[in-house]
């Protein structure tokens, strides 16, 4: 796609208001959004996690919150489906089912808490918890042995009850802070699940979660046609990022995968803390 035409079309679809009164989107901004979509999709295909962590902050820099978040939801849904096709054999179906059922239980609890809780305190607490777990896992893995020695630190063994509990916490976190991924990722890493199982199960879980979220937005809030058009323009970049990242993820060793996941958790926690601090400062 020609960058000039793409930037004009995306600017027209999102409207002048979304761009601070500009009549069209500058080519530079279009390139940033397209590159962000590609990079986030690449990271997502490699790790099974991280699309929203990378894409949402940059999208919010250039777009109004409503179209930015809905674009992330649409692109995440499409990206999950694209990447998941090659990972179906690695999915643990019963684990996925229990996580999904737990998430359905936790979702309404999170919605109730969201209505009455202080959003800044909730985000700060969630960010601190995620960041703290990332540090804990990094330190624990370093003490358990060096890469290649066959030593893997695990905090507990997986069980159906813990699967349901992790899913419930994920549902609560999704409703409260819009991040259902970290609780499931933390649980699978602490339980010592294999990298292929973590990656495939996360992608399948996100496909279900984002699919339900997208349908909910469409039915209750409504997604304007311009947002769908903008998503259609960016989807090819997500598709290319997913195709490029999938073979890298397939070759990623267990230790490298764990380190990448821990780094992403640290970024997610720091971003959530930062968003809470910024919201509190500007309230």
VOGU-3710 file (C-alpha; in Angstrom, 3 decimals, decimal comma):
1> xxxxxxxxxx> 0,000/0,000/0,000  1,268/3,475/-0,841  2,117/5,231/2,447  0,616/8,535/1,347  -2,660/6,972/0,237  -2,764/4,742/3,311  -2,190/7,664/5,666  -4,903/9,700/3,962  -7,390/6,835/4,041  -6,672/5,991/7,671
11> xxxxxxxxxx> -6,926/9,636/8,643  -10,262/9,953/6,859  -11,606/6,796/8,497  -10,646/7,841/12,030  -11,780/11,392/11,546  -10,137/14,741/12,127  -11,050/14,773/15,808  -9,003/11,653/16,448  -5,952/13,420/15,115  -6,198/16,616/17,090
21> xxxxxxxxxx> -8,050/18,609/14,423  -5,867/17,599/11,475  -7,632/17,108/8,142  -5,611/13,998/7,388  -3,040/11,758/8,979  0,592/12,545/8,265  2,499/9,792/6,540  4,837/9,599/9,514  1,974/8,779/11,892  0,623/6,145/9,528
31> xxxxxxxxxx> 4,066/4,551/9,314  4,308/4,506/13,121  0,905/2,813/13,498  1,649/0,307/10,737  5,099/-0,465/12,166  3,631/-0,791/15,663  1,012/-3,222/14,368  3,650/-5,295/12,595  6,019/-5,297/15,584  3,288/-6,112/18,094
41> xxxxxxxxxx> 2,027/-8,951/15,885  5,576/-10,277/15,530  6,015/-10,276/19,308  2,586/-11,838/19,803  3,332/-14,676/17,384  6,661/-15,386/19,081  5,480/-15,345/22,686  1,684/-15,702/22,626  1,458/-12,486/24,631  2,252/-8,811/24,320
51> xxxxxxxxxx> 0,260/-7,365/21,403  -1,759/-4,945/23,540  1,235/-4,198/25,781  3,154/-2,815/22,806  0,338/-1,511/20,595  -2,013/0,189/23,063  0,399/2,814/24,452  1,522/3,945/20,986  -1,992/3,902/19,538  -3,157/6,069/22,445
61> xxxxxxxxxx> -0,452/8,624/21,646  -1,994/9,373/18,240  -5,665/8,428/18,530  -8,547/9,095/20,875  -9,015/6,362/23,524  -12,200/4,814/22,089  -10,938/4,102/18,532  -7,474/3,223/19,832  -8,737/0,544/22,242  -11,260/-0,841/19,768
71> xxxxxxxxxx> -8,550/-1,062/17,101  -6,363/-3,029/19,518  -9,262/-5,391/20,271  -10,039/-5,977/16,580  -6,402/-6,475/15,605  -5,783/-8,764/18,590  -8,755/-10,933/17,643  -7,610/-11,258/14,036  -4,009/-11,835/15,078  -4,977/-14,620/17,488
81> xxxxxxxxxx> -6,837/-16,465/14,740  -4,020/-16,022/12,197  -1,248/-17,266/14,498  -3,293/-19,999/16,176  -3,855/-22,014/12,999  -0,352/-23,470/13,056  -0,384/-24,210/16,788  -3,577/-26,244/17,204  -1,764/-29,546/17,978  0,087/-27,916/20,903
91> xxxxxxxxxx> -3,069/-26,683/22,653  -4,041/-28,405/25,893  -7,828/-28,492/25,364  -8,898/-29,307/28,933  -6,559/-26,674/30,333  -7,989/-24,155/27,876  -11,555/-25,121/28,831  -10,902/-24,705/32,552  -9,190/-21,341/32,019  -12,117/-20,152/29,894
101> xxxxxxxxxx> -14,717/-21,319/32,421  -12,818/-19,646/35,236  -12,610/-16,445/33,212  -16,377/-16,430/32,716  -16,807/-16,702/36,486  -14,309/-13,943/37,209  -15,574/-11,513/34,564  -18,762/-10,377/36,363  -16,853/-10,110/39,649  -14,359/-7,838/37,914
111> xxxxxxxxxx> -17,161/-5,730/36,436  -18,734/-5,244/39,874  -15,364/-4,352/41,380  -14,684/-1,956/38,506  -17,918/-0,125/39,258  -17,118/0,518/42,912  -13,312/0,399/43,214  -10,983/3,345/42,775  -9,628/2,771/39,254  -6,265/4,406/39,976
121> xxxxxxxxxx> -5,651/2,271/43,048  -6,748/-0,861/41,177  -4,393/-0,193/38,280  -1,539/0,626/40,625  -2,078/-2,544/42,642  -2,354/-4,693/39,496  0,767/-3,152/37,973  2,742/-3,601/41,171  1,634/-7,232/41,455  2,529/-8,073/37,839
131> xxxxxxxxxx> 5,883/-6,303/38,070  6,613/-7,978/41,398  5,875/-11,431/39,986  8,152/-10,732/37,017  11,014/-9,831/39,363  10,294/-12,851/41,580  10,359/-15,265/38,653  13,507/-13,721/37,192  15,372/-14,030/40,511  14,045/-17,532/41,183
141> xxxxxxxxxx> 14,997/-18,829/37,747  18,486/-17,393/38,078  18,978/-19,122/41,419  17,591/-22,434/40,175  20,335/-22,925/37,582  21,916/-21,622/34,434  20,477/-22,214/30,947  21,287/-25,607/29,526  21,668/-27,366/32,873  18,204/-28,868/32,743
151> xxxxxxxxxx> 17,062/-27,158/35,940  13,633/-25,525/35,944  12,172/-23,772/38,952  8,483/-24,411/39,584  6,378/-23,153/42,465  3,629/-25,801/42,280  2,075/-28,470/40,103  -0,857/-27,627/37,858  -4,285/-28,903/38,876  -7,875/-28,455/37,621
161> xxxxxxxxxx> -8,708/-26,277/40,628  -5,740/-24,006/40,063  -6,584/-23,823/36,347  -10,062/-22,544/37,215  -8,662/-20,126/39,789  -6,140/-18,706/37,305  -8,906/-18,261/34,757  -11,069/-16,481/37,340  -8,260/-14,080/38,262  -7,737/-13,473/34,537
171> xxxxxxxxxx> -11,422/-12,624/34,086  -11,305/-10,204/37,011  -8,107/-8,590/35,695  -9,580/-8,266/32,210  -12,622/-6,383/33,541  -10,624/-4,244/35,987  -7,521/-3,248/34,027  -8,051/-4,664/30,523  -5,191/-7,167/30,863  -6,456/-10,759/31,098
181> xxxxxxxxxx> -3,134/-12,217/29,960  -0,669/-11,690/32,825  -2,478/-13,878/35,425  -2,609/-16,855/33,038  0,974/-16,346/31,878  2,213/-16,062/35,481  0,320/-19,226/36,444  1,676/-21,287/33,547  5,231/-20,072/34,099  5,106/-20,760/37,844
191> xxxxxxxxxx> 3,715/-24,225/37,172  6,547/-25,024/34,765  4,387/-25,649/31,668  6,334/-26,226/28,453  6,954/-23,250/26,182  4,866/-24,722/23,335  1,928/-25,380/25,673  2,127/-21,898/27,191  2,291/-20,203/23,808  -0,459/-22,225/22,120
201> xxxxxxxxxx> -2,807/-22,162/25,123  -2,354/-18,419/25,608  -3,094/-17,734/21,939  -6,226/-19,912/22,050  -7,325/-18,304/25,320  -6,823/-14,836/23,860  -8,717/-15,767/20,692  -11,722/-16,697/22,832  -11,313/-13,761/25,213  -10,826/-11,099/22,566
211> xxxxxxxxxx> -13,579/-12,613/20,430  -16,060/-12,276/23,301  -14,791/-8,770/24,071  -15,128/-7,711/20,441  -18,674/-9,064/20,246  -19,540/-7,306/23,515  -18,217/-3,994/22,216  -20,116/-4,383/18,960  -23,403/-5,210/20,701  -23,312/-2,905/23,733
221> xxxxxxxxxx> -21,088/0,061/22,865  -20,992/-0,134/19,103  -17,970/0,004/16,794  -18,252/2,775/14,188  -17,703/1,967/10,522  -14,603/4,221/10,366  -12,942/2,142/13,072  -13,658/-1,052/11,110  -12,169/0,622/8,018  -9,052/1,667/9,896
231> xxxxxxxxxx> -8,683/-1,863/11,254  -9,001/-3,227/7,728  -6,114/-1,019/6,638  -3,876/-2,200/9,505  -4,817/-5,908/9,421  -2,370/-6,741/6,569  0,495/-5,494/8,742  -0,717/-7,669/11,624  -0,971/-10,608/9,234  2,594/-10,108/7,987
241> xxxxxxxxxx> 3,916/-9,749/11,536  2,190/-12,968/12,548  3,592/-14,875/9,598  7,104/-13,582/10,323  6,916/-14,338/14,036  5,449/-17,830/13,975  8,586/-19,664/12,738  10,711/-17,708/15,227  8,421/-18,768/18,051  8,548/-22,389/16,881
251> xxxxxxxxxx> 12,351/-22,370/17,204  12,460/-20,501/20,513  13,963/-22,590/23,307  12,365/-22,967/26,731  14,850/-20,706/28,497  14,654/-17,950/25,887  10,850/-18,149/25,925  10,750/-17,846/29,721  13,068/-14,835/29,686  10,988/-13,150/26,970
261> xxxxxxxxxx> 7,777/-13,816/28,897  9,252/-12,417/32,111  10,430/-9,311/30,257  6,952/-8,803/28,808  5,402/-9,165/32,261  7,807/-6,534/33,595  6,848/-4,163/30,765  3,128/-4,810/31,317  3,466/-4,166/35,049  5,513/-1,010/34,568
271> xxxxxxxxxx> 3,082/0,285/31,928  0,066/-0,350/34,173  1,781/1,410/37,076  2,692/4,326/34,820  -0,848/4,616/33,464  -2,225/4,655/37,015  0,253/7,336/38,092  -0,515/9,463/35,037  -4,246/9,118/35,558  -3,914/10,074/39,226
281> xxx> -1,747/13,090/38,358  -4,172/14,399/35,728  -7,394/13,613/37,624
//
